[in-house]
Amino acid sequence: MTIKEQIIKTIERSNPGSIYFNNSFPKYDDVYVRQILSELCSQGVITRISNGIYVKPILSKFGIVFPPINDIVRAIARRDKAKILPTGNTALNQLGLSTQIPMNSEYITSGSAREIKLGNRTIRLKRSVPKNFDYKGELMPTLVQALKAIGPKNLTDEHIGIIRKLLTDHPEEKTWYKDVLLAPVWIRNIVTTLKKDIANEQMG
């Protein structure tokens, strides 16, 4: 079986929406893999979603459906062995603190900064300081980024209500006490007060 046949077989066995890069087949030379993936793209086996990024197409009656942007970003992070976090409007939308779907998705990363064009949309990855990735829980790091995007002067009662529900639904007790110390002081004060209110309500 040729290298191309082996790559085709791997792709055929994968789920629709699987994402591939030039280095997704580490046994083989990246340049050669790039040529093969480009050929398979021309043949319709995979679809190029950006330079060097391919996907096994998800087919619907409306045509090809691309994977969610978050899946693409996570695949890039796995490839680069980097950590990522949504920030700005992307973090707000993911946590339900904004209903606005941003045209451009923003993330911070411990890896390389880059911009990825997906049609008329853009994924921006900005390199950030290691401290932003020291959190152990799943909610707190994204919540911190979302609150930074809002700012202390623009926080509304509606925001507080949503944050209270997030903290109730995702208590993350094992990581909470260390994670909250990493947050900026004004954010720490807000979430600590909410956690105390939640605890008092549950005790009552």
Backbone hydrogen bonds, N-H to C=O, Kabsch-Sander energy under -0.5 kcal/mol:
donor,donor_aa,acceptor,acceptor_aa,energy
6,Q,2,T,-2.3
7,I,3,I,-2.4
8,I,4,K,-2.6
9,K,5,E,-2.5
10,T,6,Q,-2.1
11,I,7,I,-2.4
12,E,8,I,-2.8
13,R,9,K,-1.7
14,S,10,T,-0.8
14,S,11,I,-0.8
17,G,56,K,-3.1
18,S,15,N,-1.9
20,Y,54,Y,-3.0
22,N,52,G,-0.6
24,S,21,F,-1.7
28,Y,25,F,-2.4
33,V,29,D,-2.6
34,R,30,D,-2.6
35,Q,31,V,-1.7
36,I,32,Y,-2.1
37,L,33,V,-3.1
38,S,34,R,-2.2
39,E,35,Q,-2.1
40,L,36,I,-2.8
41,C,37,L,-1.9
42,S,38,S,-1.9
43,Q,39,E,-1.6
44,G,41,C,-1.1
45,V,40,L,-2.2
46,I,40,L,-1.0
47,T,55,V,-2.7
49,I,47,T,-0.5
49,I,53,I,-2.3
50,S,53,I,-1.5
53,I,50,S,-2.3
54,Y,20,Y,-2.9
55,V,47,T,-2.4
56,K,18,S,-2.5
58,I,65,V,-0.9
59,L,57,P,-0.7
60,S,63,G,-2.2
63,G,60,S,-1.8
65,V,58,I,-3.1
66,F,64,I,-0.5
71,D,68,P,-0.8
72,I,68,P,-1.7
73,V,69,I,-2.6
74,R,70,N,-2.3
75,A,71,D,-2.1
76,I,72,I,-2.1
77,A,73,V,-2.4
78,R,74,R,-2.5
79,R,75,A,-2.3
80,D,76,I,-2.5
81,K,77,A,-0.7
81,K,78,R,-0.6
82,A,77,A,-2.6
85,L,108,I,-2.1
87,T,106,E,-2.2
90,T,87,T,-1.3
91,A,87,T,-0.9
92,L,88,G,-1.9
93,N,89,N,-2.4
94,Q,90,T,-2.2
95,L,91,A,-1.7
96,G,93,N,-1.0
97,L,92,L,-2.2
98,S,92,L,-1.1
105,S,103,M,-0.5
105,S,122,T,-2.2
107,Y,124,R,-2.5
108,I,85,L,-2.8
109,T,126,K,-2.5
110,S,83,K,-2.2
114,R,125,L,-2.0
116,I,123,I,-2.5
118,L,121,R,-3.1
121,R,118,L,-1.9
122,T,103,M,-0.8
123,I,116,I,-2.8
124,R,105,S,-3.3
124,R,122,T,-0.6
125,L,114,R,-2.9
125,L,123,I,-0.5
126,K,107,Y,-2.6
126,K,124,R,-0.6
128,S,109,T,-2.2
132,N,129,V,-1.4
133,F,130,P,-2.3
134,D,131,K,-1.6
142,T,138,E,-0.7
143,L,139,L,-2.8
144,V,140,M,-2.8
145,Q,141,P,-1.7
146,A,142,T,-2.4
147,L,143,L,-2.7
148,K,144,V,-2.2
149,A,145,Q,-1.6
150,I,146,A,-1.7
151,G,147,L,-3.1
154,N,151,G,-1.0
155,L,152,P,-0.6
160,I,156,T,-2.2
161,G,157,D,-2.3
162,I,158,E,-2.1
163,I,159,H,-2.7
164,R,160,I,-2.6
165,K,161,G,-1.8
166,L,162,I,-2.3
167,L,163,I,-2.6
168,T,164,R,-1.9
169,D,165,K,-2.8
170,H,166,L,-2.0
175,T,172,E,-1.2
176,W,172,E,-2.0
177,Y,173,E,-0.6
179,D,175,T,-2.5
180,V,176,W,-2.9
181,L,177,Y,-0.5
182,L,178,K,-0.5
182,L,179,D,-1.4
183,A,179,D,-0.7
183,A,180,V,-0.7
187,I,184,P,-0.5
188,R,184,P,-2.9
189,N,185,V,-2.5
190,I,186,W,-1.5
191,V,187,I,-2.6
192,T,188,R,-2.2
193,T,189,N,-1.9
194,L,190,I,-2.1
195,K,191,V,-2.5
196,K,192,T,-2.1
197,D,193,T,-2.2
198,I,194,L,-2.5
199,A,195,K,-2.4
200,N,196,K,-2.5
201,E,197,D,-2.3
202,Q,198,I,-2.4
203,M,199,A,-2.1
204,G,200,N,-2.1
